[in-house]
Amino acid sequence: MPIHEVRASGPEYLALVTRLLQRARLAGPDVGVWEAADLQWWWRKPRESDAVDQIFWLDDEGPVAGVVLSDWARAWGCDPIVVPRRSAVPLVTVWARAVEAIDALKLGKVEVLARDDDAELVELLLGSGFAAADDEPSGITQMTVEDRPDPIALPDGFLLVDRGRESSEPHPMRRRNGEDVERRLRQCSLYDPALDLAVEADDGAVAGYALFWFDPVTNVGLVEPMRVEDAYQRRGLARSLLTAGLDRLAQRGARRLKVGFATEAARRLYVGAGFRVTSLTTTYRRLSPGNVHP
Ligand SMILES: CC(C)(COP(=O)(O)OP(=O)(O)OC[C@H]1O[C@@H](n2cnc3c(N)ncnc32)[C@H](O)[C@@H]1OP(=O)(O)O)[C@@H](O)C(=O)NCCC(=O)NCCS
């Protein structure tokens, strides 16, 4: 099948990367790192990378490979993505274009999250001046929907709310994610306000929140993000949010449930709810002093 290359930014990029990651997931449950919903979550706030012309390779049915550069403020993220088998574009080609794009944009600190069992990508990273960061262990956890726990009620004094109801209340995530968060989330094809959950304390304060994403193409249900504010931790709020959200994902038709972790607390929370660690991941960083962007 003939392959051609396109460049896309803004909403056109979001549509293409969604389709690309859905095709990658349909190729197998353990392909790559990300769900389409992960990259839709990244869309929640404006970033310098919104203007970057991201590279995609397309066959007659849509995208088969791509390079995504994301401005994380602390560094730039780079994600080479390929649909295995269907792709006539090998990872080595995608990675070479990624490095070209990083150099052309003069990006300084660049990070790539790789699965520890992705020997090909790890070798390419080490050969391009990237080194493994000494971060807390991170990884991916999954379970089938039949294994999900029953919903666990919140402790007294807390209320579960979602964005599905009519509300003029500001979005609970705006403090960390900016005033635009609701508008940007509503631009995402996989965003469902009834799966956008928060826990309110008696005085109306937001104690925590979690967003659940159902992808009807892949039937995967993703949890991203999950947060309980410091003052409310270790009272079982995350466990209640998680079990309530997983149940809603099951009602939507999710077959497989997935969540990534980057801290030991999160790993314990997810494993305690029945998730199984299916891959460990490592962040690789490259520092290029003297470049223009941070
Ligand atoms: C991870 C986080 C969501 C947990 O919220 P929480 O409401 O305190 O969690 P819960 O009280 O429901 O705890 C459920 C289980 O998670 C695990 N857990 C939670 N916090 C933990 C901690 N600090 N250290 C170790 N295990 C922890 C425990 O297994 C706990 O069960 P237990 O209390 O019976 O031992 C919260 O610490 C947080 O928001 N952290 C910052 C953001 C973050 O890391 N989010 C996850 C991103 S993937």
PDBQT file of the ligand as one rigid body, heavy atoms in Angstrom, charges set to zero:
ROOT
HETATM    1  C1  LIG A 301      -1.905   8.477  44.486  1.00  0.00    +0.000 C 
HETATM    2  C2  LIG A 301      -3.072   9.243  45.124  1.00  0.00    +0.000 C 
HETATM    3  C3  LIG A 301      -4.123   9.506  44.039  1.00  0.00    +0.000 C 
HETATM    4  C4  LIG A 301      -3.694   8.375  46.239  1.00  0.00    +0.000 C 
HETATM    5  O1  LIG A 301      -4.841   9.051  46.766  1.00  0.00    +0.000 OA
HETATM    6  P1  LIG A 301      -5.448   8.686  48.210  1.00  0.00    +0.000 P 
HETATM    7  O2  LIG A 301      -6.849   9.168  48.260  1.00  0.00    +0.000 OA
HETATM    8  O3  LIG A 301      -4.524   9.134  49.269  1.00  0.00    +0.000 OA
HETATM    9  O4  LIG A 301      -5.424   7.084  48.156  1.00  0.00    +0.000 OA
HETATM   10  P2  LIG A 301      -6.328   6.102  49.056  1.00  0.00    +0.000 P 
HETATM   11  O5  LIG A 301      -6.445   6.666  50.454  1.00  0.00    +0.000 OA
HETATM   12  O6  LIG A 301      -7.594   5.794  48.331  1.00  0.00    +0.000 OA
HETATM   13  O7  LIG A 301      -5.382   4.829  49.108  1.00  0.00    +0.000 OA
HETATM   14  C5  LIG A 301      -5.686   3.620  48.436  1.00  0.00    +0.000 C 
HETATM   15  C6  LIG A 301      -4.411   2.780  48.427  1.00  0.00    +0.000 C 
HETATM   16  O8  LIG A 301      -3.413   3.398  47.610  1.00  0.00    +0.000 OA
HETATM   17  C7  LIG A 301      -2.106   3.163  48.165  1.00  0.00    +0.000 C 
HETATM   18  N1  LIG A 301      -1.519   4.431  48.596  1.00  0.00    +0.000 N 
HETATM   19  C8  LIG A 301      -2.107   5.647  48.572  1.00  0.00    +0.000 A 
HETATM   20  N2  LIG A 301      -1.244   6.598  48.975  1.00  0.00    +0.000 NA
HETATM   21  C9  LIG A 301      -0.088   5.963  49.267  1.00  0.00    +0.000 A 
HETATM   22  C10 LIG A 301       1.194   6.405  49.715  1.00  0.00    +0.000 A 
HETATM   23  N3  LIG A 301       1.442   7.692  49.955  1.00  0.00    +0.000 N 
HETATM   24  N4  LIG A 301       2.174   5.490  49.856  1.00  0.00    +0.000 NA
HETATM   25  C11 LIG A 301       1.948   4.175  49.615  1.00  0.00    +0.000 A 
HETATM   26  N5  LIG A 301       0.742   3.684  49.186  1.00  0.00    +0.000 NA
HETATM   27  C12 LIG A 301      -0.240   4.582  49.012  1.00  0.00    +0.000 A 
HETATM   28  C13 LIG A 301      -2.330   2.267  49.384  1.00  0.00    +0.000 C 
HETATM   29  O9  LIG A 301      -2.254   0.936  48.909  1.00  0.00    +0.000 OA
HETATM   30  C14 LIG A 301      -3.753   2.635  49.766  1.00  0.00    +0.000 C 
HETATM   31  O10 LIG A 301      -4.381   1.634  50.498  1.00  0.00    +0.000 OA
HETATM   32  P3  LIG A 301      -4.237   1.616  52.123  1.00  0.00    +0.000 P 
HETATM   33  O11 LIG A 301      -4.502   3.004  52.599  1.00  0.00    +0.000 OA
HETATM   34  O12 LIG A 301      -5.265   0.614  52.538  1.00  0.00    +0.000 OA
HETATM   35  O13 LIG A 301      -2.820   1.215  52.400  1.00  0.00    +0.000 OA
HETATM   36  C15 LIG A 301      -2.600  10.573  45.758  1.00  0.00    +0.000 C 
HETATM   37  O14 LIG A 301      -1.489  10.300  46.609  1.00  0.00    +0.000 OA
HETATM   38  C16 LIG A 301      -2.189  11.624  44.751  1.00  0.00    +0.000 C 
HETATM   39  O15 LIG A 301      -3.026  12.323  44.200  1.00  0.00    +0.000 OA
HETATM   40  N6  LIG A 301      -0.877  11.768  44.504  1.00  0.00    +0.000 N 
HETATM   41  C17 LIG A 301      -0.378  12.776  43.593  1.00  0.00    +0.000 C 
HETATM   42  C18 LIG A 301      -0.812  12.570  42.166  1.00  0.00    +0.000 C 
HETATM   43  C19 LIG A 301      -0.538  11.190  41.657  1.00  0.00    +0.000 C 
HETATM   44  O16 LIG A 301       0.530  10.625  41.882  1.00  0.00    +0.000 OA
HETATM   45  N7  LIG A 301      -1.524  10.624  40.965  1.00  0.00    +0.000 N 
HETATM   46  C20 LIG A 301      -1.423   9.345  40.368  1.00  0.00    +0.000 C 
HETATM   47  C21 LIG A 301      -0.872   9.521  39.001  1.00  0.00    +0.000 C 
HETATM   48  S1  LIG A 301      -0.819   7.993  38.138  1.00  0.00    +0.000 SA
ENDROOT
TORSDOF 0
